[in-house]
Amino acid sequence: MEFQDVVRTRKMVRRYADRPVDPAAVERLLRNAVRAPNAGFSQGWAFLVLDTAADVARFWAACSPGDGGEPDAWLRGMTTAPVVIVPLSSKAAYLDRYAEPDKGWTDREEHRWPVPYWHIDTGMASLLVLQTAVDEGLGACFFGIPREQVAAFREEFDVPDTYQPIGAITVGHRTDDEGAKGSPARRARKPLDEVVHRGQW
Ligand SMILES: Cc1cc2nc3c(=O)[nH]c(=O)nc-3n(C[C@H](O)[C@H](O)[C@H](O)COP(=O)(O)O)c2cc1C
């Protein structure tokens, strides 16, 4: 697929066909994810891959938003995904890496960081997962794990304290029904001139 077509056609898909995803495609999502740029080549990321019905069910049992009552349209669609990938970031990995001699931030002081590079880099890796899914002819959706569900998620999957899920990504084959509509159905893309400042703000 042409790169421009991947960028142009990518959008979040919130309902999937009842069809498994080829493990080779999942492998490629992950191989491309770790090609993402990352500060100091720290690679302070991890990816929890859930690709069996049982493991995906464990994810939704731990992480479903709402009060546990009837699932809404969003959840009914999202739970059809045969694969969930949870990207996690490690602040500790960056503090360790930047304390090395070539970086020299031996005090491991967090205030040195202009923004949290650990989340940025894991986000960049996540975009590569989303774009690779399109290139594989699949659909995917990045979404947040509600704050109040993170402890249950950690507990269910034995996630170490040093890793934080930055969200989760459903992956599957697309159908004509793309599930719950996202925000683009309710608001327009901002024109370039509104967000780009050339030469001066
Ligand atoms: C950090 C982040 C969090 C998001 N959280 C959710 C979410 O919790 N649920 C959801 O359905 N979509 C979520 N999205 C998807 C956005 O709604 C979507 O990317 C945006 O509306 C643009 O639409 P598009 O990606 O389909 O082009 C999230 C996206 C990002 C980058």
The ligand as a Gaussian input file, in Angstrom:
#p B3LYP/6-31G(d) Opt

LIG

0 1
 C       -4.369000       9.250000      23.321000
 C       -5.627000       8.802000      22.620000
 C       -6.692000       8.341000      23.371000
 C       -7.838000       7.921000      22.732000
 N       -8.852000       7.401000      23.493000
 C       -9.925000       6.863000      22.886000
 C      -10.899000       6.189000      23.641000
 O      -10.785000       6.050000      24.869000
 N      -11.953000       5.656000      22.977000
 C      -12.077000       5.740000      21.619000
 O      -13.031000       5.206000      21.071000
 N      -11.141000       6.376000      20.868000
 C      -10.072000       6.921000      21.469000
 N       -9.103000       7.552000      20.720000
 C       -9.291000       7.711000      19.261000
 C       -9.630000       9.159000      18.896000
 O      -10.958000       9.430000      19.247000
 C       -9.401000       9.344000      17.408000
 O       -8.062000       9.083000      17.095000
 C       -9.752000      10.758000      16.932000
 O      -11.094000      11.050000      17.164000
 C       -9.443000      10.921000      15.446000
 O      -10.119000       9.941000      14.703000
 P       -9.359000       8.902000      13.757000
 O       -8.192000       8.337000      14.527000
 O      -10.401000       7.872000      13.438000
 O       -8.895000       9.645000      12.578000
 C       -7.941000       7.978000      21.329000
 C       -6.872000       8.436000      20.589000
 C       -5.710000       8.836000      21.207000
 C       -4.546000       9.294000      20.356000

